[in-house]
């Protein structure tokens, strides 16, 4: 087994690609493919970009188990001209605990395995346009994924995606998406197809759902999903909750979040807790939680 494989064994909970979701999407069960307020749609569902009409920019920061540190920055223009476009950058670093049974049978005299650093980068952009008075959208994306493990071994690949979306009656958004449709051959950047749904039942309440099929992470296709709900209390405090199963890792998570928002800005916090078989047996469940804060500006 190569050294790259050692780190995979030592850190089975490393996520697939650097996820583009910010606190908003994370807190509502990682549902983003039908959410017209989502910046992660730049890569997840670019067909939805031109169904909105504004400028958005945001940044977030996450902390979690294995000394996880993750941040994103993203910006979107869906107001100027016939095409909406956005850019997204994410970087994730973790230092997974290496168990004795996962160590290789040899090492260099100066080599240590007590602080292996795993780093991933995801950089990409998306474009979308719409017809029929911004009710039917089409879009595509290009992204670059790169990973460096604790042994300074690196691999990367470029791929792209496509999507189509419909905005029905200013209440319902439906989308069909494909991510990394050009296979990368990398376990941390799988090919996935999905669909998204969001129902804005009232100005203050919404329900959302995503279904994702991972085509390359497992011996056969695996399905993941997310469901979420959001409610705006007093036109000021967004409350969100949800549940997600990751199609790449098959991890289950309960999610929740709260924030402060107006028409121009939202500051939000998201909490994610692994449940069921996703909980590491030798660690308290709450210690495996992820915490994300984000600031998004709209113009």
QUITA-V356540 format. One record per run of one state. SS is the DSSP state (A for helix, B for strand, O for the rest). FROM is the first residue (numbers start at 1). TO is the last residue. Records with the same first field share a line. If there is no record, write none. Layout:
SS->FROM-TO + FROM-TO
This chain:
O->1-2 + 11-22 + 28-40 + 45-45 + 52-54 + 65-67 + 78-82 + 95-99 + 103-117 + 132-135 + 149-153 + 169-171 + 180-191 + 203-204 + 215-221 + 234-236 + 246-251 + 262-264 + 279-284 + 289-289 + 299-299
A->3-10 + 23-27 + 41-44 + 46-51 + 100-102 + 276-278 + 285-288
B->55-64 + 68-77 + 83-94 + 118-131 + 136-148 + 154-168 + 172-179 + 192-202 + 205-214 + 222-233 + 237-245 + 252-261 + 265-275 + 290-298
